[in-house]
Amino acid sequence: MVSNCDAFLKVAKGDSCDSITANGISVDQLHAWNPAIGGTSCNGLWANAYVCVSIIGHTLTPTNAAGNGIATPTLIQDNMTRSCRAFYKAVSGDTHDSIARRAGITTA
């Protein structure tokens, strides 16, 4: 992994390079920032390990993935509802409960 990485993604079981790059980075960027993942074959991608998904100076471009007119940030959780109207970027120490409390919603 490159030393100037400023955003990470924890690889889930079943993730592929394609599923990771669907979050707003190119395959070339993923490979350049994570040389140990095994090039285009991605045979070095491990579940429960982190990969770099942004470097200092890189700007992620929000998309309208939900199709509801709200700009959806990149690097979203898999299977997120498509009708989301607000977003929160999780930070170290956050829990489901603390995020729900902050947003005034239930964890359900």
C-alpha atoms as an extended CHARMM CRD file, in Angstrom:
* protein
*
       108  EXT
         1         1  MET       CA              0.0000000000        0.0000000000        0.0000000000  PROA      1               0.0000000000
         2         2  VAL       CA              1.2590000000        3.4860000000       -0.7900000000  PROA      2               0.0000000000
         3         3  SER       CA              2.3910000000        5.7160000000        2.0750000000  PROA      3               0.0000000000
         4         4  ASN       CA              0.2020000000        8.7030000000        1.1170000000  PROA      4               0.0000000000
         5         5  CYS       CA             -3.0930000000        6.8250000000        1.4490000000  PROA      5               0.0000000000
         6         6  ASP       CA             -5.8350000000        8.8180000000        3.1970000000  PROA      6               0.0000000000
         7         7  ALA       CA             -8.8900000000        6.5560000000        2.8340000000  PROA      7               0.0000000000
         8         8  PHE       CA             -9.2470000000        2.8380000000        3.3570000000  PROA      8               0.0000000000
         9         9  LEU       CA            -11.8410000000        0.1750000000        2.6410000000  PROA      9               0.0000000000
        10        10  LYS       CA            -12.0980000000       -3.0970000000        4.5490000000  PROA      10              0.0000000000
        11        11  VAL       CA            -12.4140000000       -5.8840000000        2.0300000000  PROA      11              0.0000000000
        12        12  ALA       CA            -15.4200000000       -8.1030000000        2.6740000000  PROA      12              0.0000000000
        13        13  LYS       CA            -15.6330000000      -11.7660000000        1.7640000000  PROA      13              0.0000000000
        14        14  GLY       CA            -16.6910000000      -11.9510000000       -1.8770000000  PROA      14              0.0000000000
        15        15  ASP       CA            -15.3530000000       -8.4900000000       -2.7950000000  PROA      15              0.0000000000
        16        16  SER       CA            -13.4830000000       -8.1810000000       -6.0570000000  PROA      16              0.0000000000
        17        17  CYS       CA            -11.4490000000       -5.4370000000       -7.6430000000  PROA      17              0.0000000000
        18        18  ASP       CA            -14.5410000000       -4.6130000000       -9.7270000000  PROA      18              0.0000000000
        19        19  SER       CA            -16.7950000000       -4.2490000000       -6.6860000000  PROA      19              0.0000000000
        20        20  ILE       CA            -14.2310000000       -2.0200000000       -4.9670000000  PROA      20              0.0000000000
        21        21  THR       CA            -13.7260000000        0.2170000000       -8.0000000000  PROA      21              0.0000000000
        22        22  ALA       CA            -17.5080000000        0.5730000000       -8.3720000000  PROA      22              0.0000000000
        23        23  ASN       CA            -17.1850000000        3.0140000000       -5.4360000000  PROA      23              0.0000000000
        24        24  GLY       CA            -15.6180000000        5.7820000000       -7.5120000000  PROA      24              0.0000000000
        25        25  ILE       CA            -12.0030000000        4.9120000000       -8.2670000000  PROA      25              0.0000000000
        26        26  SER       CA            -10.4800000000        3.4010000000      -11.3660000000  PROA      26              0.0000000000
        27        27  VAL       CA             -8.9440000000       -0.0440000000      -11.6080000000  PROA      27              0.0000000000
        28        28  ASP       CA             -5.6260000000        1.6280000000      -12.4410000000  PROA      28              0.0000000000
        29        29  GLN       CA             -5.8220000000        3.7030000000       -9.2400000000  PROA      29              0.0000000000
        30        30  LEU       CA             -6.6880000000        0.6480000000       -7.1390000000  PROA      30              0.0000000000
        31        31  HSD       CA             -3.6940000000       -1.2510000000       -8.5170000000  PROA      31              0.0000000000
        32        32  ALA       CA             -1.3060000000        1.7170000000       -8.2380000000  PROA      32              0.0000000000
        33        33  TRP       CA             -2.2710000000        2.3730000000       -4.6090000000  PROA      33              0.0000000000
        34        34  ASN       CA             -2.2800000000       -1.3360000000       -3.6370000000  PROA      34              0.0000000000
        35        35  PRO       CA              0.4730000000       -3.1540000000       -5.5530000000  PROA      35              0.0000000000
        36        36  ALA       CA              0.1870000000       -6.2190000000       -3.3010000000  PROA      36              0.0000000000
        37        37  ILE       CA             -3.3310000000       -7.0740000000       -4.5030000000  PROA      37              0.0000000000
        38        38  GLY       CA             -1.8440000000       -8.9800000000       -7.4160000000  PROA      38              0.0000000000
        39        39  GLY       CA             -2.2580000000       -6.7640000000      -10.4680000000  PROA      39              0.0000000000
        40        40  THR       CA             -5.2620000000       -7.2030000000      -12.7280000000  PROA      40              0.0000000000
        41        41  SER       CA             -5.8830000000      -10.7510000000      -11.4660000000  PROA      41              0.0000000000
        42        42  CYS       CA             -6.4870000000       -9.3870000000       -7.9210000000  PROA      42              0.0000000000
        43        43  ASN       CA             -5.3810000000      -12.7350000000       -6.5100000000  PROA      43              0.0000000000
        44        44  GLY       CA             -3.7830000000      -10.9200000000       -3.5520000000  PROA      44              0.0000000000
        45        45  LEU       CA             -7.0590000000       -9.3560000000       -2.3570000000  PROA      45              0.0000000000
        46        46  TRP       CA             -7.8120000000      -10.6720000000        1.1570000000  PROA      46              0.0000000000
        47        47  ALA       CA            -11.0870000000      -10.5240000000        3.0750000000  PROA      47              0.0000000000
        48        48  ASN       CA            -10.8890000000       -8.4990000000        6.3090000000  PROA      48              0.0000000000
        49        49  ALA       CA             -7.7970000000       -6.6180000000        5.1000000000  PROA      49              0.0000000000
        50        50  TYR       CA             -7.8030000000       -2.9420000000        4.1710000000  PROA      50              0.0000000000
        51        51  VAL       CA             -7.0320000000       -1.4970000000        0.7590000000  PROA      51              0.0000000000
        52        52  CYS       CA             -6.2620000000        2.1040000000       -0.1050000000  PROA      52              0.0000000000
        53        53  VAL       CA             -9.1070000000        3.8400000000       -1.9660000000  PROA      53              0.0000000000
        54        54  SER       CA             -7.7820000000        7.4120000000       -1.9960000000  PROA      54              0.0000000000
        55        55  ILE       CA             -4.4890000000        9.2390000000       -1.7100000000  PROA      55              0.0000000000
        56        56  ILE       CA             -3.6930000000       12.7380000000       -0.5030000000  PROA      56              0.0000000000
        57        57  GLY       CA             -4.8310000000       15.1560000000       -3.1970000000  PROA      57              0.0000000000
        58        58  HSD       CA             -7.3420000000       12.7420000000       -4.7650000000  PROA      58              0.0000000000
        59        59  THR       CA            -10.9420000000       13.9690000000       -4.7290000000  PROA      59              0.0000000000
        60        60  LEU       CA            -13.8070000000       11.5000000000       -4.8430000000  PROA      60              0.0000000000
        61        61  THR       CA            -16.6620000000       12.6220000000       -7.0670000000  PROA      61              0.0000000000
        62        62  PRO       CA            -20.1730000000       12.1090000000       -5.6660000000  PROA      62              0.0000000000
        63        63  THR       CA            -22.6560000000       10.3900000000       -7.9560000000  PROA      63              0.0000000000
        64        64  ASN       CA            -26.4300000000       10.2610000000       -8.0850000000  PROA      64              0.0000000000
        65        65  ALA       CA            -26.4290000000        6.4830000000       -7.5920000000  PROA      65              0.0000000000
        66        66  ALA       CA            -29.7710000000        6.5060000000       -5.8090000000  PROA      66              0.0000000000
        67        67  GLY       CA            -31.4960000000        8.2380000000       -8.7320000000  PROA      67              0.0000000000
        68        68  ASN       CA            -33.3630000000       10.5220000000       -6.3330000000  PROA      68              0.0000000000
        69        69  GLY       CA            -31.6150000000       13.8210000000       -7.1210000000  PROA      69              0.0000000000
        70        70  ILE       CA            -29.4030000000       13.6210000000       -4.0160000000  PROA      70              0.0000000000
        71        71  ALA       CA            -25.6460000000       13.4040000000       -4.6590000000  PROA      71              0.0000000000
        72        72  THR       CA            -24.5530000000       10.0600000000       -3.2360000000  PROA      72              0.0000000000
        73        73  PRO       CA            -21.0040000000       10.0390000000       -1.8690000000  PROA      73              0.0000000000
        74        74  THR       CA            -18.6000000000        7.4670000000       -3.1800000000  PROA      74              0.0000000000
        75        75  LEU       CA            -17.4150000000        4.6670000000       -0.9030000000  PROA      75              0.0000000000
        76        76  ILE       CA            -20.8290000000        3.7330000000        0.4130000000  PROA      76              0.0000000000
        77        77  GLN       CA            -21.7760000000        0.5570000000        2.2700000000  PROA      77              0.0000000000
        78        78  ASP       CA            -22.8760000000       -2.3230000000        0.0790000000  PROA      78              0.0000000000
        79        79  ASN       CA            -26.6450000000       -2.7850000000       -0.2140000000  PROA      79              0.0000000000
        80        80  MET       CA            -27.4140000000        0.7480000000        0.9970000000  PROA      80              0.0000000000
        81        81  THR       CA            -31.0280000000        1.7860000000        0.4930000000  PROA      81              0.0000000000
        82        82  ARG       CA            -31.5340000000        3.6220000000       -2.8000000000  PROA      82              0.0000000000
        83        83  SER       CA            -33.8920000000        6.2030000000       -1.2590000000  PROA      83              0.0000000000
        84        84  CYS       CA            -31.3410000000        7.8080000000        1.0660000000  PROA      84              0.0000000000
        85        85  ARG       CA            -31.6460000000       11.5950000000        1.4420000000  PROA      85              0.0000000000
        86        86  ALA       CA            -28.8010000000       12.2980000000        3.8980000000  PROA      86              0.0000000000
        87        87  PHE       CA            -25.3720000000       10.8450000000        4.5270000000  PROA      87              0.0000000000
        88        88  TYR       CA            -22.8770000000       10.6690000000        7.3700000000  PROA      88              0.0000000000
        89        89  LYS       CA            -19.2080000000        9.7830000000        7.0020000000  PROA      89              0.0000000000
        90        90  ALA       CA            -18.3040000000        7.3440000000        9.7660000000  PROA      90              0.0000000000
        91        91  VAL       CA            -15.1980000000        8.1200000000       11.7900000000  PROA      91              0.0000000000
        92        92  SER       CA            -13.0330000000        6.0400000000       14.0620000000  PROA      92              0.0000000000
        93        93  GLY       CA            -14.9070000000        5.1640000000       17.2530000000  PROA      93              0.0000000000
        94        94  ASP       CA            -18.3780000000        5.3740000000       15.7080000000  PROA      94              0.0000000000
        95        95  THR       CA            -20.8230000000        2.5790000000       16.4540000000  PROA      95              0.0000000000
        96        96  HSD       CA            -24.2410000000        1.7640000000       15.0410000000  PROA      96              0.0000000000
        97        97  ASP       CA            -25.7650000000        3.1680000000       18.2290000000  PROA      97              0.0000000000
        98        98  SER       CA            -23.7680000000        6.4100000000       18.2690000000  PROA      98              0.0000000000
        99        99  ILE       CA            -24.5310000000        7.1240000000       14.5980000000  PROA      99              0.0000000000
       100       100  ALA       CA            -28.2290000000        6.3890000000       15.0900000000  PROA      100             0.0000000000
       101       101  ARG       CA            -28.3920000000        8.6290000000       18.1800000000  PROA      101             0.0000000000
       102       102  ARG       CA            -26.6620000000       11.4660000000       16.3370000000  PROA      102             0.0000000000
       103       103  ALA       CA            -29.1090000000       11.1680000000       13.4200000000  PROA      103             0.0000000000
       104       104  GLY       CA            -32.1680000000       10.7980000000       15.6510000000  PROA      104             0.0000000000
       105       105  ILE       CA            -33.0690000000        7.3970000000       14.1750000000  PROA      105             0.0000000000
       106       106  THR       CA            -33.1680000000        3.8150000000       15.3990000000  PROA      106             0.0000000000
       107       107  THR       CA            -30.5440000000        1.2510000000       14.4890000000  PROA      107             0.0000000000
       108       108  ALA       CA            -33.2240000000       -0.7240000000       12.6780000000  PROA      108             0.0000000000
